[in-house]
Amino acid sequence: AMVTALLDGTADCIATDHAPHAVHEKEQEFEKAPNGITGLETALSLSIKMLHHQHRMPLLRLIHLMSTAPAHIMGLRGRGTLAPEAFADVVLFDPKSTWTFNARNSPSKSRNTPFDGHTLPGVVKMTISEGRIVYKA
């Protein structure tokens, strides 16, 4: 249903709350454990795999749904755009290269993810936040 909504425009953005929790917080009865999984590391790649590769969503549309649209909805002026005077928040990635997610090597405090060991498209090469390089492969 979510894929259909994204493809037909009913859903107009993609975001993650990236709700990682430490292992000790998750190792309890399901009803008592906090909700959420680590998701920031895999969000772009899973979106490329599901929406672009499997459902043929144009890559520019996918990028819009993950950047410009959420910034607009949240009223974040100068975010989600490459316009002059914007904050220069940029992710450079290769949509054709693949990588394998390894939860043990993740910088997240959480290891709970259904995607551990999955090979995914979309290798992030660099992340720039407010004009400063904060990650470089």
C-alpha positions in Angstrom: 0.0 0.0 0.0 2.8 2.4 0.8 4.6 1.8 -2.5 1.4 2.4 -4.4 0.8 5.6 -2.4 4.3 6.9 -3.2 4.0 5.9 -6.9 0.6 7.5 -7.4 1.3 10.7 -5.3 -1.0 9.9 -2.4 2.0 9.9 -0.1 4.2 12.9 -0.8 7.4 12.3 1.1 9.8 9.6 2.5 11.3 10.1 5.9 12.6 8.0 8.8 12.4 8.7 12.5 15.6 6.6 12.9 14.6 5.1 16.2 17.6 3.2 17.4 17.7 1.7 20.8 20.6 0.1 22.7 20.6 -3.7 22.6 19.7 -3.9 26.3 16.6 -1.8 25.7 15.4 -4.2 23.0 16.2 -7.4 24.7 13.0 -7.7 26.6 9.4 -8.8 26.0 8.0 -7.3 22.8 5.3 -5.3 24.5 7.8 -3.7 26.8 10.6 -3.0 24.3 10.7 0.5 22.8 9.4 0.8 19.2 11.8 1.3 16.3 14.8 0.0 14.4 17.9 1.6 13.0 16.9 3.0 9.7 19.0 6.0 8.7 21.8 4.0 7.2 19.5 1.9 5.0 16.7 4.4 4.1 18.2 5.7 0.8 19.4 2.3 -0.4 16.1 0.5 0.4 14.2 3.3 -1.4 16.4 3.0 -4.4 15.9 -0.8 -4.4 12.2 -0.8 -3.8 11.0 2.3 -5.7 13.6 2.9 -8.4 14.8 -0.6 -9.3 11.7 -2.7 -8.6 8.9 -0.1 -9.4 10.7 2.1 -11.9 10.2 5.4 -10.0 12.4 8.0 -11.6 15.5 8.6 -9.4 14.9 12.4 -9.4 11.4 11.8 -8.1 12.8 9.6 -5.3 15.4 12.2 -4.4 12.6 14.8 -4.3 10.5 12.6 -2.0 13.5 12.2 0.4 14.8 15.8 0.4 12.7 18.7 -0.9 9.3 17.3 0.0 10.0 16.6 3.7 11.8 20.0 4.1 8.8 21.7 2.5 6.3 19.9 4.7 8.2 20.8 7.8 8.7 24.4 6.8 12.5 24.1 6.8 13.5 27.0 4.6 16.8 26.6 2.9 16.8 22.8 3.4 16.1 20.1 0.8 17.3 22.3 -2.1 20.4 23.3 -3.9 19.2 26.8 -4.5 21.5 29.8 -3.9 21.6 30.8 -0.2 20.4 27.3 0.9 22.2 25.4 3.6 24.2 23.2 1.2 23.1 19.9 2.7 24.0 17.3 0.0 24.5 13.5 -0.2 26.6 12.3 -3.1 25.9 8.7 -3.9 26.3 6.1 -6.7 22.9 4.5 -7.3 24.4 1.7 -9.3 27.1 0.6 -6.8 26.1 -1.9 -4.1 27.1 -2.4 -0.5 26.3 -4.9 2.3 24.8 -3.6 5.5 26.5 -5.0 8.6 24.8 -4.0 11.8 27.9 -4.8 13.9 29.9 -2.1 11.9 27.1 0.5 12.0 27.9 3.7 14.0 24.4 3.6 15.4 23.9 2.6 19.0 21.3 0.1 17.8 21.8 -3.3 16.1 18.2 -4.1 15.6 17.4 -4.2 11.9 15.8 -6.7 9.6 18.4 -5.7 6.9 21.6 -7.0 8.5 23.6 -8.8 5.8 21.5 -7.4 2.9 23.3 -6.2 -0.2 21.8 -2.9 -1.3 22.2 -0.4 -4.1 23.2 3.2 -3.6 26.6 3.7 -2.1 27.0 7.0 -0.3 30.3 8.6 -1.2 30.0 11.9 0.7 27.7 13.8 3.0 27.9 17.6 3.2 26.0 19.4 6.0 25.7 23.1 5.9 28.6 23.2 3.5 30.9 21.1 5.6 32.0 17.5 4.7 30.8 15.3 7.5 31.3 12.0 5.8 33.6 10.8 3.1 34.0 7.2 1.9 
